[in-house]
């Protein structure tokens, strides 16, 4: 494979800043909606994710993962902004 960027590898995906911001905002909106969703919505999600007895745990894990993903993207975007302004 011909690599043109020093960070290129099969394990790296590069996003334009606009795309990363859009993804962060989308994940944040879904996270916020789930945090404020009613009982029935959360139960529906738990049923959808249900593995034997673990639907609620899976729903809680998904919510935590969304929050962590948003935080990670915020850090990476802030870091890239600092590098661009130096």
LINQUIHU-V434479 format. One record per residue. RES is the residue in one letter. PSI is psi in whole degrees, -180 to 180 (* if undefined). OMEGA is omega in radians with two decimals (* if undefined). D_FIRST is the distance of its C-alpha to the first C-alpha in Angstrom with 2 decimals. Layout:
res	psi	omega	d_first
RES	PSI	OMEGA	D_FIRST
RES	PSI	OMEGA	D_FIRST
This chain:
res	psi	omega	d_first
X	136	3.12	0.00
X	114	-3.11	3.80
X	135	-3.11	6.22
X	-7	-3.11	9.69
X	139	-3.08	11.92
X	-24	3.13	13.08
X	2	-3.11	13.54
X	130	2.98	10.21
X	171	3.13	9.48
X	-16	-3.12	9.96
X	4	-3.08	13.61
X	134	3.03	14.10
X	125	3.13	15.50
X	134	3.09	16.79
X	145	2.96	20.09
X	153	3.14	22.30
X	-43	3.14	25.52
X	-41	3.12	27.56
X	-41	3.12	25.52
X	-40	3.10	25.78
X	-41	3.10	29.50
X	-45	3.13	30.00
X	-45	3.10	28.43
X	-46	-3.12	30.59
X	-40	3.12	33.65
X	-48	3.11	33.11
X	-39	3.12	32.71
X	-38	3.13	35.69
X	-42	3.10	37.80
X	-43	3.11	37.17
X	-48	-3.13	37.97
X	-43	3.13	41.13
X	-44	3.14	42.20
X	-38	3.13	41.87
X	-28	-3.12	43.83
X	4	-3.12	46.63
X	152	3.09	46.49
X	169	-3.11	49.62
X	-45	-3.09	50.24
X	-39	3.13	49.68
X	-46	3.14	46.22
X	-40	3.10	45.14
X	-39	3.07	46.73
X	-43	3.10	44.92
X	-45	3.13	41.58
X	-41	3.11	42.63
X	-40	3.13	43.62
X	-40	-3.11	40.34
X	0	-2.96	38.37
X	124	2.84	40.92
X	164	-2.99	40.05
X	99	3.06	43.20
X	6	-3.03	45.10
X	14	-3.08	42.17
X	-47	-3.14	42.00
X	-39	3.10	43.58
X	-41	3.11	41.50
X	-40	3.11	38.31
X	-43	3.10	39.60
X	-40	3.10	40.39
X	-38	3.12	36.94
X	-43	3.12	35.34
X	-43	3.10	37.57
X	-41	3.14	36.72
X	-39	3.08	32.97
X	-46	3.12	33.40
X	-42	3.12	35.35
X	-39	3.12	32.85
X	-42	3.11	29.98
X	-45	3.14	32.09
X	-43	3.14	33.01
X	-45	3.12	29.43
X	-39	3.09	28.38
X	-45	3.13	31.52
X	-45	-3.12	30.69
X	-40	3.12	27.12
X	-40	3.10	28.47
X	-42	3.12	31.32
X	-43	-3.13	29.10
X	-32	3.09	26.88
X	-39	3.10	30.17
X	-40	-3.13	31.49
X	-33	-3.13	28.47
X	-26	-3.07	28.82
X	-1	3.13	32.53
X	*	*	32.55
